[in-house]
Amino acid sequence: MAQAPPTEGERELALDVVGMTCASCVARVEKALKKQDGVIEAVVNLATNQATVRLAPGAAPFETLREAVRSRGYDLSIHVDEAEVARTQERAWVARLLLAWPLMAAVMAVEIIGGAAPWARWTEFALTSPVQFVAGWPFLRGAWAQARHRTSNMDTLVALGTLTAYLFSLWSLFSGGDLYFEISGFVIGFILLGKYLEARAKGRASEAIRRLLEMGAREARVLRDGAEVVVPVHAVVVGDLVRVRPGEKIPADGVVVEGASAVDESMLTGESVPVERGPGDDVAGATLVVDGALVVRATRVGADTALAQIVRLVAEAQTAKAPIQRLADRIAAVFVPVVIGLATVTFVGWMLATGNVREALIPAVAVVVIACPCAMGLATPAAIMVGTGRGAQLGVLIRGGEVLERSRAIGVVVFDKTGTLTEGRMRLEEVAGDEATLARAAAAEDGSEHPIARAVLEGARSRGVPVLAAEGFRAVAGSGVRATVEGAEVLVGRRTFLEAEGLEVPGWIAEEAARLEAAGRTVFWAGWGGRARGVLAVADALKPGAREAVRALHDLGVEVAMITGDARVTAEAIAREAGIDRVLAEVAPGEKAAEVARLQAEGKVVAMVGDGINDGPALARADLGMALGTGTDVAIEASDVTLIRGDLQGVVTAIRLSRRTLRTIKQNLGWAFGYNVAMIPLAAVGLLSPVIAGAAMASSSVSVVTNSLRLRRFRG
């Protein structure tokens, strides 16, 4: 849950947390913070490595909070730009990967070429040491921090297995025994790969917010002392009069005081048809003035604008996502102490039986080596690599293991309408009237840049109707257009526009208009010579394949809903055509995330599919956010899954592939853990030497990789 805003006198502190690797880390940091004087609430997010702390007046200073968290093995810093932090972490893991993998490849080459030759043994030691202590340093440091507080996590398991193999190999290097340097090196290499994939996925969340902020206007034409002054948008204050010309973005939320224009609000509302705005109408910042000039009085600026509220909603929705309980860490919490205990018992037992340190040490080392988490460390990244790679081939980009885990229980898929289920552009669907009605209406609309005018013109051309010459074109803001065609003044627009000009409306045309409106079409009238001659119906057409995608989702046992800001009549017409179960109509941009939350409150696991900026908060709030690759960058960055081709069948593919990949991860983890449980007793009683244990561990890793590679055969 997102935190409540601070009340008067309270303050909120955003902090970056260093050293967290699992859900238990989150609990420890939260507990440490909440114990400090004046801390009202502390929320720690594993996905962003960030803590939000609400403090009462006179609360403990930052240094006190930092020392409390440091005492638990972690660290705090004042929050800085998340995007830069994510990029820094990603670069750090890449650097360690580039150190570990070439060196381990060289170790394998030396082992094959040199065998047991002294030069080869010492070369293996020299090549593996940087991997163990430089590339693997984060795991060693994390394990030490956990050990100081008598706890354990995946870092402990990695450090225990790799150091045991490394130190035993170092001892064997001098005593003439077998070496296991490659075991420690490759374990670190594979775990580093998993950490890199995780960091790469985390780094995308903050990009959504940055792109949202870039969508607003950068400058404003402010009217001051009778002159038009261009100022940066942040200099606009409430009450300023701002002039906005055609093709420019409105710099702040406000009220129109002069002029009239169609305003493209699709980036906020998702509605594909520009809305007419005139004196007294509210307008939103960052929306686009299409075909007229406006003078707007600013009523909300900066953080209070609609765009800023959407930024806030995206941030809150991402923070509200519960940290995933990583299965490997939960296993490690129990498994590590058990392995240490078994190795100790094995050593003591053999000492009592033989009285020989070497005879006791070998089976004890075999226990630790066989328990080394190479297969466990491979289980998730191997499946994710293959699954996401196969997804990319099929046009589906999936962001990491958390996404896959959330997909397993999807119960309802919510589609945004405009640009997602539909094509996002108006198309002429039907004409009630003769050919002259369409020919003259197209001629009159030829001078307009309005999307509906373009739909009428394209519709006429596709039907082979010639577009006649027109003279005296004039747009009447909020009503329609007029032009002289073949000597007659032709009017195209709303019914009220024609009636105000004295045109008679025959009953049959009114009936046709009512029929088309009931079917969810947008209707415009055309007339000349004192009477209306017909109506033209335009609509945002359903995308090809939409019905098939909905049917396939039903076959998966998934409910399908549609969310839109459109009127209910229009929305229900599209829903009937697509076979959709549930319609959420007339939903304002800021309410889409709330609608998703309401579905979640009903106990449903929700996937949201969208393409617009206004979909960003809902995509982030949903358990699984899916964005069309043909949509906005903001929607794509706020989502968990990107459908590159914009094909709705990709939604079905994404869910099937995610479920299959998650099932593979669980199979891998089950095999890796089960293998350890089965093989440790054999090592403890001396039936497995460290050499055989190492080979068995390698075969376990091969099995995990082979199982993961089966995902390459996934067909969607």
Secondary structure, 3 states (H helix, E strand, C coil): CCCCCCCCCCEEEEEEEECCCCHHHHHHHHHHHHCCCCEEEEEEECCCCEEEEEECCCCCCHHHHHHHHHCCCCEEEECCCHHHHHHHHHHHHHHHHHHHHHHHHHHHHHHHHHCCCHHHHHHHHHHHHHHHHHHCHHHHHHHHHHHHCCCCCHHHHHHHHHHHHHHHHHHHHHHCCCCCHHHHHHHHHHHHHHHHHHHHHHCCHHHHHHHHHHCCCCEEEEEECCEEEEEEHHHCCCCCEEEECCCCECCCEEEEEEECEEEECHHHHCCCCCEEECCCCEECCCCEECCCCEEEEEEECHHHCHHHHHHHHHHHHHHHCCCCCCHHHHHHHHHHHHHHHHHHHHHHHHHHHHCCHHHHHHHHHHHHHHCCCHHHHHHHHHHHHHHHHHHHHCCEEECHHHHHHHHCCCCEEEEEHHHHHEEEEEEEEEEECCHHHHHHHHHHHCCCCCHHHHHHHHHHHHCCCCCCCEEEEEEECCCEEEEEECCEEEEEECHHHHHHCCCECCHHHHHHHHHHHHCCCEEEEEEECCEEEEEEEEEEEECCCHHHHHHHHHHCCCEEEEECCCCHHHHHHHHHHHCCCEEECCCCHHHHHHHHHHHHHCCCCEEEEECCHHHHHHHHHCCEEEEECCCCHHHHHHCCEEECCCCCHHHHHHHHHHHHHHHHHHHHHHHHHHHHHHHHHHHHCCCCCHHHHHHHHHHHHHHHHHHHHHHHHCCC
